[in-house]
Amino acid sequence: MTLSPEKSFEIADETLQIIRETVVRASPIAFELWFTHVTGENPALSSALSRALEEQRPLDDHVAKEIHERFFADIRVASEVLSASGDITEKVSEIIDHVATSEKDFQSFGTTLRDAEAHLKENDDPSRLSEIVQAVSGATASMASKSEALERQLAEAGEELKTLRTDINRARQEALTDGLTGIANRKKFDIFIEELFAERREEPMDASLILGDVDHFKKFNDKWGHQIGDQVLKLVAQGLKANTKGRDLVARYGGEEFAVVLPHTKLSDAKLLAEKLRREIASHKITRKMTNELIGRVTISFGVAEIYDEDDIEDVIARADKCLYEAKRRGRDCIVGEDEGPFQEQMTA
């Protein structure tokens, strides 16, 4: 979106007014978030900001940074990838130049050898033969030196290309990883579940989805601060990751919500796993590291749904989310599958 100077100033004024009313401290990150919101360019970002306000979460630096990383990380990573790609292009151009120069050297060397061959056929003068041998010897030594130099240049270029490729892979991996917990982020979840649906169209298989939400997470943040809140999220992420298989995906779905995508898993087995995960997380207690003060036990609620042939992605997410809401309604720290109670009626209707 291209804004006129007048419109930019108008949006900036509105942004500053919102910042005065909503954030704890004005910062460049807060300005970028609310400026983007006012332009209407990113509805998902606007939704996240509105949700934070509805939950009465103070929009301090911590919350602003969390939201910013969710919606602007791809821009940073894309910039890194673009920069590394430019470096690779430059390095490949250097290699082409080296090879082109060497090709000319080889052509010159070939010409020297052909001239020597012609002179040898035409002359039998010993003194002339000595000159020819010296010329060929000098050209051979020069060519050997240039070949060694080319070999070194190509080896060095190969190492630099390997480093640049590593940089690109790292940037791509960062784009799909949640910075706080180290597990997959929402973008990776979206990619993974889309690929799973594509695989199921080619070859039918059982598959299920678990959605989880940390119980009373806001209370942890409000009472103990964001450091404890972060500790809770890390603990949950580690518990989920440690108790799932390599083929499964554990992702931070957003905020204190987590998702587990389970290929080759039917609903009954997914519910058993969800119960195992619930027990694992509930078995841990959070303590303040500095004082060893006991803060409390972390619990999580889960909703479980199976993926069916007629589903699209939104369908299964919606069903798992309804089951999660029902788990919250039942008192939290429990799991609800779509084959229970009213959900079972919906499935058989």
N, C-alpha and C positions, 0 to 999 in steps of 0.2 A: 504494500500500500504506500503510495506516494502522497505526502501531505504538503499542502501549501504552508508557507511560513505563518500565515495568520491562523490556520487550523492547528498547527503544531503548538503555537502559544496558547490557544484556547484549550486544547487538551492538557497541556502542561499545567495550566491554572486549575483545571478541574482535578487533575491528579494530585496536586499539592493540597487542595481542599480535602480530598479523601484521606490523604496521609495524615493530616492534622487530626482527623476524626477517628482513625482506625488503628494506627500503628503506635507502638511504644516509642520507637526512635526512628527519625527520618534517616534513610540511607540510600545509596545508589541502587541497591538491589530492590528495596521497597519501591523506589520511584519507577524502576523498569517494570516491575510487576503490575503496578496500578496504571501506569501509562499504557501498557499493552492491553490491560483490561478495558480502559476507557475507549481505546480505538476499536474494540470489538473484534480484533484480529484472531484471538485465540479463545473460543468458547469454553474449551476444557479448562484453561487456566482461570477464566472468570468463574467457572463452577467451583473450582477448588478454593478460590478466595472466598466465595460466598458461603461455602460449606464451613470454612474455618470461622467465619463470623457467626454463622448460625450456632456452631458448637461453643461459641463464646471463648474461643481460643485467642489469647492475646497475640497480636501479630508482631511479635518481637523479632529480633535478628534470627533466632533459631528457626522459628516457623517460616519466616520469609526465605531463609536460605534453603530449607527443605523443599518449599514449593518451587523456588527458582531452579534448583537442581533437577526437579522432575520435568520441568517444561523447557528449560534452556540448555540442558546438558548436551543434547544432540547438536546444537549449534557450535558449541565449543569443540566437541569431538569431530564434527564435520570439518571444522577449520584445521584441526590437527591432521586429519586424514588428507585434506587438500594440500596442506603444506608438505607433508611427507611424499605425496604423489608428485608434487612439483619437483622435489629433490630427486626423486627416482627418475623423472623425465630428464632432468639435467644430467644425472649420472649416466643414463643410457646414451645421451647425446655425446658425452665425453668418450664413452667406449667406442661409439661409431666413428668419432674423429680419430681415435687411436688406431682403430682397425684400418680406416681409410689411409692414414699416413703410412702404416705398415705395409698396406697393399702396394703403395707406390714404391716403397723401399724394396719389396720383393720383386716388383716389375723391373726396377733398376738393376737389382742383383741378377735377375734372369738375363737382362740385356748384356751385362758384363760377361756372364758365362757364355752366351751365344757368340759374342764378339771374340772371346778367347778361343772358342772352338773353331771359328772361321780362320783366325790368325794361325792356329796350330796346323790347320790343313794347308795353308798357303806358304808357311815359312818352315825352314829347317835350320835357320841360323841359330846357333847355341845362345848367342847374346840376346837375340830377340825372344827366344824361348824363356830365358830367365826373366825378362821383363813381363811376359805374359803370366808366368807362374806367380810373380810378385803381385801383379794386379789382381789375379784371382784370389790369392791368399789374403790380400788386404780387404777385398770386397767381402770375402767369407767371414773374416774377423769382425768387420763392421756389421754385417748382417746378423752374426751371432750375438753381438752386443745389443743390437736393436731388438732382436727376438727376446732376449732376456729382459730387456726393459719393458717390452710389451707384455710379457708374461707377468712381471711384477705389477704393472698397471692394471691388468685384467684381474689379478688376484685381489689387489686392493679395492678395485671397483666392486668385485663380487662380495667382499666383506661389507662394504658400505651398503650395497643393495640389500644384503641379509639384515643389517641393522635397521634399515628403513622399513623393510617388510615387517620386522618385529615391532617397530613403532606403530605401524598401521594396525597390526593385529591387536596390539595392546589398546590402542584407541577404540577399536571396534568392540573389544571385550568390555572396556569401561562403559561404553554406550549401552551395554546390556546388563550391567551390574549395579545393584543398589549400593551407593557409596557408604551408607551407614552399616548395613548388616552383612554385606559381602555376598548375598544371594542374588538371584536373578531379579531384575526390575520389571516394571509393568510392560515396557517395550518388549523385553524378552518373552514375557508371558504371552503377549499378543502374537508374536512371531511363532512361538512354539505351538500354541493351540491352533493357529491357522494351518500349520504344517501337519498337525495331527488330524485335523478334519480332512485335509487333502489326502493323507495316507489312507484314511478310512474309506474314502471314495474309491480308491484303487483296490484296497483289500480290507474287507470288513473286520473289525476287531472290537472287543470290549474296551471301554474307556470311561473314566469317571473324573469328576472335578470336586475338590474340597475347597470351600471358602471358610476362612477363619477370621475372627476378630477378637483382639485382646479385651478382656472384660475390665471395665472401669479404668481404662487407660488414662482418661482425662484426669482422674483423681491422682494417679501417680505423678503426672506432670504438675498439676496444681499444688500438690502438697510437698513434693520432694524436688521438683525442678526437672529441667530437660535432661540433665545428665543421667538421672535415674530412669527417666522415660526412655532414653537411648539404650540404657543397660537392659531394660525390659525387652525392647525390640530385638536386641542382639541375642538375648537368651532364647526368645521364642524362635528366631530364625535358626539358631544353632540346633535347637531341639528338633525342629521340623526336618532340617537337612540331614541330621545324624540318623534319623529313623526312617528314611525313604531310600529307594533304590536309585542307582545311577541313571536308569531310563526315565525316572520320574522328574518332574520339574517343580522345585519349590521357589516361589517368587513373592516378593513384597508387592502386594496388589495396590497399595496406597495407604499412607498414614500408618495406622495400626492394624490394617487388614493384610492377610496373607492368602495365597492360593497354592494349592498342590494339584498339579495335573498328572493323572495316572493312566498312561497307556496300558493296554492289556489287563485292565482291572475292571471287574464288574461291580455293581453297586454294593453287594453284600461284603465283598472284600475291602472296598473303599471305606465302608462304615467301620469295619474292624480296625483298619489302619487309623482312621480318624480318632477312634477311642484310644488307641495306643498313643497317638500323638498328644491327645488331651491329658492322659495320665502322666506322660513324660514331662510335659510342661508344668503340670500342677505339682509335681514332686520337688520342684526347685523353689527356693526362697531367695528373695532379693535382700542383700545387706549393703549398707553404706561402706565402701571400701576403706575410707579414712578412719572410721570409728568402729567398724564391724557391727554397727547398729542394725538390728533386724527391722526391715521395712515391711515385709509381708510376702505372701504367696501370690504367684502370677497364675491366672487361669485364662482359658480361651474357649470360646464357643465355636462350633463348627456346623456348617450346612453341607450336605453331600448330595450330589446328583449324578446320574449316569448319562452318558452321551448316547443318543439314539440316532438311527439312520435319517430320520426326518428332521433332525435338529439343525438349526444354524447356531453359531457361536453365542449369539445373544440369548437364545432359548435356554441353553444349559446354564449359563451364568445367572439368568433370572431365576431359574428354579433353585439353584444352589443358594442364591441370595435370600430367597423366601424361606428356605430351610434354616439358614443362619438367623434370620429375623425371628423365626419360631423358637430357636434355641435360646435366644436372648429373652424372649417372652416367658419361657419356661423357668427362668431363673439363672441363666448363664452356666458356664462350666459344664456344658453337656454337648452332645451331638444330636442332630436331627437329620434323618435321611428322607428322601422324597417318597419312600415307600411306607411312611408312617402317617397315621391319622388322616387329616384332610388332604394331605398330599397324595396318599394312596388312592383316595377317591378321585382326585383329578386325573391320575394316571390311568385309571380303569374306566373313566367316563367316556 
